[in-house]
Amino acid sequence: MLAMPEELMQWQTKESRKGVFDDYTVMGTKFENASSFEIVWHITASRNIAIDPIHDHEYWVAGKNFYSAIFHTGTPFNLIQIHQPHITENIELAEREAVLKAITEWVIAASPDHLPPT
């Protein structure tokens, strides 16, 4: 369960990935909670349009829920303000599907059972 905004939690950066999924470029940083071991992703997604590109969208993704978040970096700690409730239904379905597809592929690629192609 995602922590409420007033709870102070310590998130550790685990890995970063980037790829093109459907019509979107998706960049993600995986975080793990130091005490609960919950996995979440900081996602930046942008639609691949040659003319008049849509601005990047930033999310905190926990499971299949997308949250609005503000990321404060450049300090000894990364501070993340997560806003409740989730905004999943406000995000275009195609974008949500591309982001979840990216996360699924990244998780599979990082699993110990995954063997790279030979």
N, C-alpha and C positions, 0 to 999 in steps of 0.2 A: 504494500500500500504506500502510495506517495505521501511524503511528509507534508504536513500543513505548513504554510509560509512562516508561521511564528516559531517553528521548531528549527533549531540550529543543527545542521547535519554536516558531516565531513565527507565530501565526495573526492575520490581519487581518480585522476585521469588514467585511463587504461590504454586507449589506442585511438587513432584518427584514420578515417577512410574517406575516399571520394570516388564518385562514379556517375555515369549517366544511366538513368533508369527511366524508360519511356521518354517523355518529353522534358525531363527535369535533370539538372545537374544537382546532385545531392552530396553534401559534405557532412560528415558526422564525427563527433567525438564521443567515445564511450566513457561513461563514468560509473564507478562502483561505490556504493555507500560503505564506509569503513566499518560500521557496526552491524548493519542489517544485510550487507552484501547484495542489496537491490541494484539492478543494472538499469541505467537510463541513458538516453542519448541527447546530446546537444546537436540539433540539426539545423543546417542552413540549406534551403532549397531555392532554386531559381529555374524558371521555365526557359527552355531553349528556343528562343524566337530571334530570328536574325534582325528583324526590324522592331524597334520599340520594346526592348526586353522588360519583362516584369521585374521589379525589385526583388532582392533576396528576402526570403521569409525565414525567421529564426524561431525555433521551437525547442521545448524540453519535452521529449517523448518518453513516456513510461508505459510499457505494454503497448496498447493500441490507442492510448489517450495522448493528445497533444495539448501542451500548456503554453500560455504566453509567459515569457520569462525575460528578465533583464540580467545581462551578464556583465559583472564588474571584474576586469582583469588588470594586471599591472601592479598588483599588491602581492605580498607574500602568500596570500590565499586568494583563490578564485571565489568571489561572492556571487551567488545566484539567487535572484528573487523570483520565486515561482508563484504565479498568480492562479488562484482557484476561482471558479471551477474550470474544468478543462474547456478548451475551445475547439474540440475535435470536429463538431458538426459545422463550424463556421469556415472550415478549410475545404477548398474544392476537392471533390472525391478523387479526381485524377492525381492531384498532388499528394493526398494522403496515401493513396495506393502506391505511388512511386517511392515515397519515403519508407513505408513499411516493407516494400519489396527490397529496398536497399539494405535496411537493417537486417532482414532475414538472410539475405545473401552474405552480409558481413559476418553475422553470427555463425553461419554454416562454415564459411571460409576459415574462421578462427578456431573452430572446434578441433580438438585433438584427433577426432576420427576422420577429419577431412584430409584426403590425400591430394596433393597437387597433381595436375595432369602430367603424364610422362611423354 
